[in-house]
């Protein structure tokens, strides 16, 4: 069987290896039941890499990430490494890989499985069937803009400065990602900024509008101020399909949208970079949650965030819509059948371990495949 591409698995620390083991189960299923095989590599990142190599990300692993078609990461960090110097901390490994892979667009879906609609902080009817995708600009804006810093301004007073700055190129490349992705969805993009009070926001709106008119007029484009978007997300979240926004607003709005879905253990994400000459995009997929040291090694972790990140990998890096959809449908059915890991447990449901959840998914996939 020929492999359709190369995936680097980076399980990381804490519950990372446990949830990654369940992805391996699905990789095995895809290969044996659907003939979809990948060349798999595995590497160390975070505390695990520090223990083995004295650094949270070795140059070899970094090179493997650059050579792979997609990287799937578990999580990094834990109390054992909290006192290390800054450059040795597990999180530095994550920052380095994100930076060197040039990942400028962060994709955060907020997807509510009907079986979990009760777990949302909103009324179930507001979130049932919710499926929105937030595309956040990741490498520009106020977190990186210059000048930045804290300075003394005399008389014991100080001044803190950050600069929100965006260029045409930065806006176009992230908007392009949003428009392209919307074509695989409902073809609706809402661009979010504060052009009423910020020049960078006005530029954002103008550039998105120009790009839309030139290349994406088949997609419905709307604009919204970020403060209104924050309100609309809790008032009527289903009005959105794809939201594209800057680094700062995206940071907040994606967390707000995430909470509509109930649990950290259910949230996938993807970060993607520029296309190379061969049309291949660097891409890193990871659950939103961390390494959950409080439950690590106990077979308690919810593997679904990582499994849904893997479904995103199949869809976005390999165009395997069919297989991505099968995995998402299996998740829907397992939840519909009443199985829950501890973090999403509800009265009257069956509490299961990480591995039992993974086994149940494979059983559903078998049924779906017939
Ligand atoms: P966390 O996401 O690891 O855990 C927060 C809470 O949610 C914990 O109670 C945990 O048990 C629970 N939880 C998280 N994921 C779960 C899952 N899949 N199934 C069931 N329960 C789950 O956040 P934290 O406790 O703030 O951080 C713990 C460590 O993770 C720290 O070292 C932090 O730096 C690191 N961290 C890493 C990442 C990452 O790798 N991307 C992200 C956030 C935090």
Boltz pocket constraint, residues with backbone or C-beta under 6 A from the ligand:
constraints:
  - pocket:
      binder: B
      contacts: [[A, 15], [A, 74], [A, 75], [A, 76], [A, 77], [A, 78], [A, 79], [A, 91], [A, 94], [A, 264], [A, 265], [A, 286], [A, 287], [A, 288], [A, 289], [A, 290], [A, 291], [A, 292], [A, 293], [A, 294], [A, 295], [A, 300], [A, 301], [A, 302], [A, 303], [A, 305], [A, 343]]
      max_distance: 6.0
